[in-house]
Amino acid sequence: MKAPIHVFVFEGKNIIHDVRIVLDTDVVIAAMRSPTGASAAILRLVRQQQVTLPLNAPSAIEYGRPQLRDPNDEMVLQAAINGRAAALVTFNLRHYGTVPARCGVDLLLPRDALRRLRP
């Protein structure tokens, strides 16, 4: 049996009430890659407590799963993603591979970053 979705209209706005959804990891990653997309909009509804996101330990671990081999590189990548950085600047391009691009972050050498920053 499907759980009902209750939509109320208040002052011209639809208000969703008592909706519980579970997000697959690809939706969470898509939200990080595209802050203006549907996945990010769903996470905003969760943060605004308009939608409930039930979690268990395995799903929380899956959402935070490292994508890089080096924990220090993972920390830098997470800072770039969470800060919605346009670029991650490093000499260690090989350490990051294609992961930053999949998350919507350009991976640049310092000289390339400087070229972008200077008109």
C-alpha positions as CSV (number, residue, x, y, z in Angstrom):
1,M,0.0,0.0,0.0
2,K,1.4,3.4,-1.0
3,A,1.8,6.0,1.7
4,P,-0.4,9.0,0.8
5,I,1.3,12.3,0.0
6,H,-0.7,15.2,1.5
7,V,-0.5,18.5,-0.3
8,F,-2.1,21.5,1.2
9,V,-2.4,24.9,-0.4
10,F,-1.7,27.8,1.9
11,E,-1.4,31.4,0.7
12,G,-0.9,30.2,-2.9
13,K,1.9,27.7,-2.0
14,N,1.8,23.9,-2.0
15,I,2.9,22.5,1.4
16,I,3.8,18.9,1.5
17,H,3.2,17.2,4.8
18,D,4.2,13.9,6.4
19,V,6.1,12.5,3.4
20,R,8.8,10.0,4.0
21,I,11.2,9.1,1.3
22,V,14.5,7.2,1.1
23,L,17.2,8.5,-1.3
24,D,19.6,6.3,-3.2
25,T,23.2,7.4,-3.0
26,D,23.1,8.5,-6.7
27,V,20.4,11.1,-5.8
28,V,22.6,12.5,-2.9
29,I,25.6,12.7,-5.3
30,A,23.5,14.3,-8.0
31,A,22.4,16.9,-5.4
32,M,26.1,17.8,-4.7
33,R,26.8,17.9,-8.5
34,S,23.9,20.1,-9.4
35,P,22.7,22.4,-6.6
36,T,19.9,23.7,-8.9
37,G,18.6,20.3,-9.9
38,A,15.7,18.2,-8.6
39,S,17.9,16.1,-6.3
40,A,19.2,19.2,-4.5
41,A,15.6,20.6,-4.3
42,I,14.6,17.3,-2.5
43,L,17.5,17.7,0.0
44,R,16.4,21.3,0.6
45,L,12.9,20.0,1.5
46,V,14.5,17.6,3.9
47,R,16.5,20.4,5.5
48,Q,13.4,22.5,5.8
49,Q,11.7,19.6,7.5
50,Q,9.0,19.4,4.8
51,V,10.0,15.8,3.9
52,T,11.3,13.1,6.3
53,L,14.3,11.2,5.3
54,P,14.4,8.0,7.4
55,L,18.0,6.7,7.9
56,N,19.6,3.6,9.3
57,A,23.3,3.1,9.9
58,P,24.1,1.3,6.7
59,S,22.4,4.0,4.5
60,A,24.2,6.8,6.4
61,I,27.5,5.1,5.8
62,E,26.7,4.6,2.2
63,Y,25.9,8.3,1.8
64,G,29.2,9.3,3.3
65,R,31.3,6.6,1.6
66,P,34.8,7.7,0.6
67,Q,35.4,7.9,-3.1
68,L,39.2,8.4,-3.0
69,R,42.0,6.2,-1.6
70,D,43.7,8.8,0.5
71,P,41.6,10.1,3.5
72,N,43.3,13.5,3.3
73,D,42.4,13.9,-0.4
74,E,38.8,12.8,0.5
75,M,38.7,15.6,3.1
76,V,39.8,18.2,0.5
77,L,37.3,16.9,-2.0
78,Q,34.5,17.0,0.5
79,A,35.4,20.6,1.4
80,A,35.2,21.5,-2.3
81,I,31.8,19.7,-2.8
82,N,30.3,21.0,0.5
83,G,31.5,24.5,-0.2
84,R,30.2,24.4,-3.8
85,A,33.6,25.3,-5.1
86,A,34.1,25.9,-8.8
87,A,37.5,24.2,-8.7
88,L,39.8,22.1,-6.6
89,V,43.4,23.3,-7.2
90,T,46.1,20.7,-6.7
91,F,49.4,19.4,-8.1
92,N,48.1,15.8,-7.4
93,L,45.7,15.4,-10.3
94,R,46.2,11.6,-10.4
95,H,45.0,11.4,-6.7
96,Y,41.6,12.7,-7.6
97,G,41.0,11.2,-11.1
98,T,37.5,11.9,-12.4
99,V,35.7,12.1,-9.1
100,P,35.7,15.9,-8.8
101,A,34.2,16.2,-12.3
102,R,31.5,13.8,-11.4
103,C,30.7,16.0,-8.4
104,G,30.6,19.2,-10.5
105,V,34.0,20.5,-9.4
106,D,36.8,21.3,-11.9
107,L,40.2,19.8,-11.1
108,L,43.0,22.3,-11.9
109,L,46.7,22.8,-11.6
110,P,47.6,26.1,-9.9
111,R,48.8,27.6,-13.2
112,D,45.4,26.8,-14.8
113,A,43.5,28.1,-11.9
114,L,45.5,31.4,-12.1
115,R,44.6,31.7,-15.8
116,R,40.9,31.4,-14.9
117,L,41.2,33.9,-12.1
118,R,43.0,36.6,-14.1
119,P,41.0,38.4,-16.8
